[in-house]
Amino acid sequence: MYGASRYISLAQLNQACLTITARRLFSTTPRPKSNQTPQDGEEKFLTHHVMDLFSLRGRTIAITGGAQGIGLALAFAAAEAGAQVAILDAASKPHDNYNRLKKIARSRYYQADVTDYNGLEQTFERIKEDFGGIHGCITAAGICPDQPFLERPWQEVKRCFDINVLGTFYTAQLAARHMVRNKSQAIESDATSSIVMIGSVAAHRASAGQYISDYCSSKGAVLSLVKELGVELAEQRIRVNCISPGYIRTDLMFDIAKHRPKLAAILQSEPPMKRMGDRLDLKAAAVYLLSEGSAYMTGGEILITGGLHAGRIN
């Protein structure tokens, strides 16, 4: 049906491809210029001081679960970097250390339940009225029940997911909506907004001596949400990242040590660095993710576990 001249050999096809590639590589025809030339990039790294990149001056950071624990520690981090801080928590009042926070930066405490969407929405509106806008958010509200999988009541599992997953989703959505509204009043022409979610090493591996099936799966959901929103909100100049801690010393951990000394010993010895982390170990990472120091990072995760996520030798 077709003459032999209509066919080419595989060798001829390969030679044609090589010729086209060579022409593209060594062509003298100028290529379209990108928005940022190498000279522009060089100028930025020479003219922007690294300490300025980590500054949160002029920004308002909303933090759920901030009455105590990791949330309160990260509120101190944001305040020390120059931010105003709005703390949300279901507790009627925050830890006594909140009084020290108020001496560092302008802050306000809002009693709010992250599982109550309408109430949370109203709280975010109050924050906007009180501070003028929301530029960053940390979703630190969460619970970590410890009970064997076969014994977990479905009502308690639902409560864990309501707080850890839906509470995180609601908070991120409401914060992002306010951040979009802020764009017309941006601090800088190229400034980004930031949402930092609190994950866990439990999303990557089971924990020795603990039975936390619903907690593990809830944190896996948070990590997936970070990746999706990191992509979906990028066009809005909203970055979404995650800090995933290992075993961290909090009031809850101190209580565990008193009542379950064997578990306390595991938490201390299991990380390759042979110690539990301190809330101090998380502060710099939070400031990095909230600030323009991480302006090109989104959809990412910072694991701070003393090496626990990587494994162990013995």
C-alpha positions as CSV (number, residue, x, y, z in Angstrom):
1,M,0.0,0.0,0.0
2,Y,2.8,2.4,0.8
3,G,6.1,2.5,-1.0
4,A,9.4,1.7,0.7
5,S,10.4,5.3,0.5
6,R,7.6,6.2,3.0
7,Y,9.5,4.4,5.9
8,I,12.6,5.5,7.8
9,S,14.9,3.3,9.8
10,L,15.3,3.5,13.6
11,A,18.9,4.7,13.0
12,Q,17.7,7.5,10.8
13,L,15.1,8.5,13.4
14,N,17.8,8.6,16.1
15,Q,20.1,10.7,13.9
16,A,17.3,13.2,13.3
17,C,16.6,13.5,17.0
18,L,20.3,14.1,17.8
19,T,20.5,16.7,15.1
20,I,17.5,18.6,16.4
21,T,18.8,18.4,20.0
22,A,22.3,19.7,19.0
23,R,20.7,22.7,17.1
24,R,18.8,23.6,20.2
25,L,21.8,23.3,22.5
26,F,24.2,25.3,20.4
27,S,21.9,27.7,18.7
28,T,23.0,31.4,18.7
29,T,19.4,32.6,18.6
30,P,18.7,34.5,21.8
31,R,16.3,32.8,24.2
32,P,13.4,34.6,25.9
33,K,14.5,36.3,29.1
34,S,13.0,35.1,32.4
35,N,11.6,37.6,34.9
36,Q,14.7,37.4,37.1
37,T,18.2,37.6,35.5
38,P,21.2,36.2,37.3
39,Q,22.2,39.8,38.1
40,D,18.9,40.4,39.9
41,G,19.4,37.3,42.0
42,E,23.0,38.4,42.8
43,E,21.8,41.8,43.9
44,K,19.2,40.4,46.2
45,F,21.5,38.2,48.1
46,L,24.0,41.1,48.5
47,T,21.4,43.6,49.6
48,H,19.1,41.6,51.9
49,H,20.5,40.9,55.3
50,V,19.7,37.4,56.6
51,M,18.5,38.7,60.0
52,D,15.9,40.9,58.2
53,L,14.6,37.9,56.3
54,F,13.6,36.3,59.6
55,S,11.9,39.4,61.0
56,L,8.1,39.3,61.6
57,R,7.7,43.0,62.4
58,G,4.4,44.4,61.3
59,R,2.8,41.0,61.0
60,T,-0.1,39.4,63.0
61,I,0.2,35.7,63.7
62,A,-2.8,33.7,64.8
63,I,-2.1,30.5,66.7
64,T,-4.6,27.8,67.7
65,G,-3.9,25.6,70.7
66,G,-1.8,28.4,72.0
67,A,-2.9,28.3,75.7
68,Q,0.0,26.1,76.6
69,G,2.4,23.5,75.2
70,I,3.9,23.7,71.8
71,G,1.4,26.4,70.7
72,L,2.4,28.8,73.5
73,A,6.1,28.2,72.8
74,L,5.6,29.1,69.2
75,A,3.7,32.2,70.2
76,F,6.8,33.3,72.1
77,A,8.9,32.6,69.0
78,A,6.7,34.8,66.8
79,A,6.6,37.6,69.4
80,E,10.3,37.5,69.8
81,A,10.7,37.9,66.1
82,G,8.6,41.1,66.2
83,A,5.0,39.8,65.5
84,Q,1.8,40.6,67.1
85,V,0.1,37.4,68.4
86,A,-3.5,36.3,68.5
87,I,-3.9,33.1,70.6
88,L,-6.9,30.9,70.2
89,D,-7.7,27.9,72.5
90,A,-10.7,26.1,73.9
91,A,-9.4,26.6,77.5
92,S,-11.0,29.3,79.5
93,K,-7.7,30.9,80.2
94,P,-4.1,30.4,79.1
95,H,-1.1,29.2,81.1
96,D,0.5,31.6,83.5
97,N,3.4,32.1,81.1
98,Y,1.0,34.0,78.8
99,N,1.5,37.0,81.2
100,R,5.2,37.0,80.2
101,L,4.3,36.9,76.5
102,K,2.2,40.1,76.9
103,K,5.4,41.9,78.1
104,I,7.2,41.0,74.9
105,A,4.6,41.9,72.2
106,R,1.1,43.0,71.7
107,S,-1.1,39.9,72.1
108,R,-4.6,38.9,72.8
109,Y,-6.3,35.6,74.0
110,Y,-9.5,34.3,72.4
111,Q,-11.4,31.4,73.8
112,A,-12.4,29.4,70.7
113,D,-13.2,25.8,69.8
114,V,-11.6,24.8,66.4
115,T,-14.3,22.2,65.8
116,D,-17.0,24.9,65.9
117,Y,-16.7,26.5,62.4
118,N,-19.2,29.3,62.9
119,G,-17.6,30.3,66.3
120,L,-14.1,30.1,64.8
121,E,-15.2,32.3,61.9
122,Q,-16.4,34.9,64.3
123,T,-13.2,34.7,66.2
124,F,-11.1,35.4,63.1
125,E,-13.3,38.4,62.3
126,R,-12.6,39.7,65.8
127,I,-8.8,39.2,65.3
128,K,-9.0,41.2,62.1
129,E,-10.9,44.0,63.9
130,D,-8.4,44.0,66.8
131,F,-5.2,43.7,64.7
132,G,-6.1,44.9,61.3
133,G,-5.4,41.7,59.4
134,I,-3.8,38.2,59.6
135,H,-0.5,37.5,57.9
136,G,0.5,34.1,59.4
137,C,-1.1,31.2,61.2
138,I,0.0,28.2,63.2
139,T,-2.4,25.3,63.6
140,A,-1.2,23.8,66.9
141,A,-4.6,22.7,68.4
142,G,-4.6,18.9,68.8
143,I,-5.0,15.9,71.1
144,C,-3.1,12.6,71.4
145,P,-5.2,9.9,72.9
146,D,-3.4,6.7,73.9
147,Q,-5.5,3.5,73.8
148,P,-5.2,0.1,71.9
149,F,-6.9,0.2,68.5
150,L,-9.3,-2.7,69.4
151,E,-10.5,-0.8,72.4
152,R,-11.0,2.6,70.9
153,P,-14.7,3.9,71.1
154,W,-15.8,5.4,67.8
155,Q,-17.0,8.5,69.6
156,E,-13.4,9.2,70.9
157,V,-11.9,8.5,67.5
158,K,-14.4,11.0,65.9
159,R,-13.4,13.6,68.5
160,C,-9.7,13.1,67.7
161,F,-10.4,13.6,64.0
162,D,-12.7,16.6,64.6
163,I,-10.0,18.4,66.5
164,N,-6.8,17.3,64.7
165,V,-8.1,17.2,61.1
166,L,-11.2,19.3,60.8
167,G,-10.0,21.8,63.3
168,T,-6.8,22.2,61.2
169,F,-8.8,22.4,57.9
170,Y,-11.2,25.0,59.3
171,T,-8.4,27.1,60.8
172,A,-6.3,27.1,57.6
173,Q,-9.4,27.9,55.4
174,L,-10.4,30.9,57.5
175,A,-6.9,32.2,57.9
176,A,-6.3,31.9,54.1
177,R,-9.5,33.8,53.3
178,H,-8.2,36.7,55.5
179,M,-4.8,36.5,53.9
180,V,-6.3,36.9,50.5
181,R,-8.2,39.9,51.7
182,N,-4.9,41.4,53.0
183,K,-3.2,41.3,49.7
184,S,-4.4,44.8,48.8
185,Q,-2.7,46.0,52.0
186,A,0.5,43.9,51.7
187,I,3.4,44.7,54.0
188,E,5.8,44.5,51.0
189,S,5.1,44.3,47.3
190,D,6.5,40.8,47.2
191,A,5.6,39.6,50.7
192,T,4.0,36.2,51.2
193,S,1.6,34.9,53.8
194,S,2.3,31.7,55.7
195,I,0.3,28.9,57.3
196,V,2.3,26.5,59.5
197,M,0.7,23.3,60.5
198,I,1.9,21.1,63.3
199,G,2.3,17.5,62.2
200,S,4.1,14.7,64.0
201,V,6.7,12.0,63.4
202,A,3.7,9.7,64.1
203,A,2.6,10.3,60.6
204,H,5.7,8.4,59.4
205,R,6.2,5.6,62.0
206,A,4.6,3.9,64.9
207,S,5.7,4.9,68.4
208,A,7.1,2.3,70.8
209,G,5.1,1.9,74.0
210,Q,2.1,3.9,72.7
211,Y,-1.2,3.0,71.1
212,I,-2.1,6.1,69.1
213,S,-3.8,4.8,65.9
214,D,-6.3,7.7,65.4
215,Y,-3.6,10.3,66.3
216,C,-1.2,8.8,63.7
217,S,-3.8,8.7,61.0
218,S,-5.0,12.3,61.8
219,K,-1.4,13.6,61.5
220,G,-1.1,11.7,58.2
221,A,-4.1,13.7,57.0
222,V,-2.5,16.9,58.1
223,L,0.6,16.2,56.1
224,S,-1.4,15.4,53.0
225,L,-3.3,18.7,53.5
226,V,0.0,20.6,53.6
227,K,1.0,19.2,50.2
228,E,-2.4,20.0,48.6
229,L,-2.7,23.5,50.0
230,G,1.0,24.2,49.3
231,V,0.1,23.8,45.6
232,E,-3.4,25.2,45.6
233,L,-2.7,28.4,47.5
234,A,0.6,29.2,45.8
235,E,-1.0,31.5,43.2
236,Q,-2.5,33.5,46.1
237,R,1.1,33.9,47.5
238,I,0.1,31.9,50.6
239,R,2.7,29.3,51.6
240,V,1.7,26.2,53.6
241,N,4.3,24.1,55.4
242,C,4.5,21.7,58.3
243,I,6.6,21.2,61.4
244,S,6.6,17.5,62.5
245,P,8.1,17.1,66.0
246,G,9.2,14.0,67.6
247,Y,8.9,13.5,71.4
248,I,8.8,17.0,72.9
249,R,8.8,18.0,76.6
250,T,5.5,19.6,77.5
251,D,3.3,19.6,80.6
252,L,1.6,16.5,79.1
253,M,4.9,14.7,78.8
254,F,5.8,15.6,82.4
255,D,2.5,14.1,83.5
256,I,3.2,10.9,81.5
257,A,6.6,10.6,83.1
258,K,5.0,10.6,86.6
259,H,2.3,7.9,85.8
260,R,4.1,5.8,83.2
261,P,7.8,5.8,84.0
262,K,8.6,2.9,81.5
263,L,7.1,4.9,78.6
264,A,9.0,8.0,79.8
265,A,12.2,6.0,79.5
266,I,11.3,4.9,76.0
267,L,10.6,8.5,74.9
268,Q,14.0,9.5,76.3
269,S,16.1,6.6,74.8
270,E,14.4,5.9,71.4
271,P,15.6,8.9,69.5
272,P,19.2,8.4,68.1
273,M,20.2,11.6,70.0
274,K,19.1,9.9,73.2
275,R,17.0,12.7,74.5
276,M,13.5,14.2,74.2
277,G,13.2,17.4,72.4
278,D,12.4,20.7,74.0
279,R,9.9,23.3,72.9
280,L,12.9,25.5,72.3
281,D,14.0,23.2,69.5
282,L,10.9,24.2,67.5
283,K,11.0,27.9,67.8
284,A,13.5,28.8,65.1
285,A,11.8,26.5,62.6
286,A,8.5,28.3,63.2
287,V,10.0,31.7,62.7
288,Y,11.7,30.5,59.5
289,L,8.5,29.2,58.0
290,L,6.5,32.2,59.0
291,S,9.0,34.7,57.7
292,E,10.3,35.6,54.2
293,G,13.4,33.5,55.0
294,S,11.4,30.6,53.6
295,A,9.8,32.7,50.8
296,Y,10.5,29.9,48.2
297,M,9.3,27.0,50.4
298,T,5.7,25.6,50.3
299,G,4.2,22.2,50.6
300,G,7.1,21.1,52.7
301,E,7.8,19.5,56.1
302,I,10.5,20.1,58.7
303,L,11.0,17.0,60.8
304,I,12.5,17.8,64.2
305,T,12.8,14.4,65.9
306,G,16.3,13.9,67.2
307,G,16.7,11.5,64.2
308,L,13.7,9.4,65.2
309,H,12.2,9.6,61.7
310,A,15.4,8.3,60.1
311,G,15.7,5.1,62.2
312,R,18.2,3.8,64.8
313,I,21.2,1.7,64.9
314,N,20.3,-0.4,68.0
